[in-house]
Amino acid sequence: MGFGKQVNTIRKQNNMTLQELSTLSKVSASMLSQIERDEKNPTIQVACQIAEALNTTLSALLDQQEKRDIIIMRADERPTYFDEKFGFQRHLLSPAFPSRGIEFVKNIIPPHSESGIFPAHKPGVKEYIYVEKGQLVVELGIDDFHGELLEGDSLFFEADTEHRFINNSISECHYFLVIDSTQSKI
């Protein structure tokens, strides 16, 4: 099931109208309608706004495997999200269950590009970053934090603020991201 169809399914399971989702996600109802019909591929920022409004994760909207005791995720079968505007790639490395929890993700940012702005998560959500390759500029909030991470560096932050990741270098940046929603306050 595609991203848009999954948005539609979860919206209807929550007895939410398109207009209600529009209000909560700050995405126009017409754009949401096109996304649900898989006519439009949203930017990573818009996809995250929709996930937050549906009280789920982007990973859960991308991967709807059934819960099992052991799950192998093959490299060529893992859910991947590609943001056409920035060339940003998000590779889901852990299974995503409908309930919130831990997400393990590998992100790739092309040279001289960025992730776009991720909306603030709910209070209690934490993010952990490890830069595997390249350089990563991290911006948190409007003026809260602006710092550069180099290969091998890591960062922890409370993710209830807008955040953006930027690659100002001439080579790709690869970084691992763990999103911990286990203590999220709904």
C-alpha positions in Angstrom: 0.0 0.0 0.0 1.4 3.4 -1.0 2.0 6.4 1.2 -1.2 8.2 0.1 -3.4 5.1 0.5 -2.0 4.6 4.0 -2.8 8.2 4.9 -6.3 7.7 3.7 -6.7 4.4 5.6 -5.4 5.9 8.9 -7.5 9.1 8.5 -10.6 7.0 8.0 -9.8 4.7 10.9 -9.5 7.8 13.1 -12.9 9.0 11.8 -11.2 12.2 10.6 -12.5 14.3 7.6 -10.1 15.6 5.0 -10.7 19.1 6.4 -9.9 18.0 10.0 -6.6 16.5 8.8 -5.9 19.7 6.8 -6.4 21.8 9.9 -4.2 19.6 12.1 -1.4 19.1 9.5 -1.5 22.6 8.0 -1.7 21.0 4.6 -4.4 22.1 2.2 -7.4 19.7 1.8 -6.8 19.7 -2.0 -3.2 18.7 -1.6 -4.2 16.0 0.9 -6.7 14.7 -1.6 -4.1 14.5 -4.3 -1.7 12.8 -1.9 -4.3 10.2 -0.8 -5.0 9.4 -4.5 -1.2 9.0 -5.0 -1.3 11.8 -7.6 1.2 13.9 -5.6 4.4 12.9 -3.7 4.7 15.3 -0.7 8.0 16.8 0.5 9.5 15.2 3.6 8.3 18.2 5.6 4.7 17.8 4.4 4.8 14.0 4.9 6.0 14.6 8.5 3.2 17.2 9.2 0.7 14.6 8.0 2.2 11.9 10.2 2.1 14.1 13.3 -1.5 15.1 12.6 -2.5 11.4 12.3 -0.6 10.7 15.6 1.7 8.2 13.8 5.2 8.3 12.3 6.4 8.8 8.8 8.0 5.3 9.0 4.6 3.8 10.0 3.0 5.4 7.0 5.7 4.0 4.7 5.9 0.5 6.1 2.9 -1.5 7.1 4.4 -5.0 7.9 2.6 -7.1 10.4 4.2 -7.4 13.8 6.3 -10.6 14.2 8.9 -11.8 16.6 11.6 -11.6 14.0 11.7 -9.4 11.0 14.4 -9.3 8.4 14.5 -6.2 6.2 16.4 -6.8 3.0 18.3 -3.9 1.6 16.5 -4.0 -1.7 13.1 -4.2 0.0 13.3 -1.6 2.7 10.9 1.3 2.5 12.6 4.4 1.1 11.3 7.9 0.8 12.8 10.3 -1.8 12.1 14.0 -1.6 12.2 15.2 -5.2 12.7 18.9 -4.1 15.9 18.3 -2.2 17.1 14.9 -3.3 17.0 13.8 0.4 16.6 10.1 0.9 15.2 8.4 4.0 15.8 4.6 4.3 13.8 2.8 7.0 16.1 0.3 8.8 13.6 -0.9 11.4 10.1 -2.2 11.1 7.4 0.3 11.7 4.5 -0.8 13.7 1.2 1.2 14.0 2.0 2.0 17.6 4.7 4.6 18.3 8.1 3.5 19.5 11.6 3.5 18.1 12.5 4.2 14.5 15.9 3.5 13.0 16.6 5.4 9.8 19.5 6.1 7.5 19.3 9.5 5.7 21.3 10.6 2.7 21.6 14.3 1.7 23.2 15.1 -1.6 26.0 17.7 -1.9 24.8 21.3 -1.3 21.3 20.3 -0.3 19.2 19.7 2.8 16.4 17.8 4.4 13.9 20.6 4.4 12.3 21.6 7.7 10.9 18.8 9.9 8.0 20.0 12.0 8.2 19.7 15.8 7.3 16.3 17.2 5.1 16.0 20.3 6.8 16.7 23.6 8.8 13.7 24.9 10.1 12.6 21.5 13.9 12.4 21.3 16.3 12.0 18.3 19.8 10.6 18.2 22.0 11.2 15.2 25.3 9.6 14.1 27.2 10.9 11.1 28.6 8.0 9.1 30.0 9.9 6.2 30.4 13.6 5.3 29.4 16.7 7.2 26.0 17.7 8.6 24.8 21.1 9.8 21.9 20.8 12.3 19.5 23.6 13.0 17.1 23.3 15.9 14.2 25.7 16.4 14.4 29.3 15.2 17.6 30.3 17.0 18.0 27.5 19.5 20.9 25.6 18.0 23.1 25.7 14.9 26.0 23.3 14.8 28.1 21.2 12.5 28.7 17.5 12.9 31.7 15.8 11.2 32.1 12.1 10.3 31.9 10.0 13.5 30.2 12.8 15.5 26.8 12.2 17.2 24.1 14.4 18.6 21.0 14.0 20.9 18.1 16.5 21.1 14.6 16.8 22.3 12.6 16.8 19.0 9.7 19.0 20.1 11.1 21.8 18.0 11.4 22.4 14.2 14.6 20.9 12.9 16.6 20.9 9.6 19.6 19.1 8.4 22.0 20.7 5.8 24.9 19.3 3.8 27.1 22.2 2.7 29.9 20.0 1.4 30.8 18.7 -2.1 30.1 15.0 -1.2 27.0 13.2 0.1 26.3 13.1 3.8 25.1 9.8 5.3 23.7 9.8 8.8 21.8 7.4 11.1 18.8 8.7 13.0 17.0 7.0 15.9 13.7 8.6 16.8 12.4 7.6 20.2 8.7 8.2 20.6 8.2 5.9 23.6 7.9 8.8 26.1 5.8 11.0 23.8 3.1 13.0 25.4 0.0 12.7 23.1 
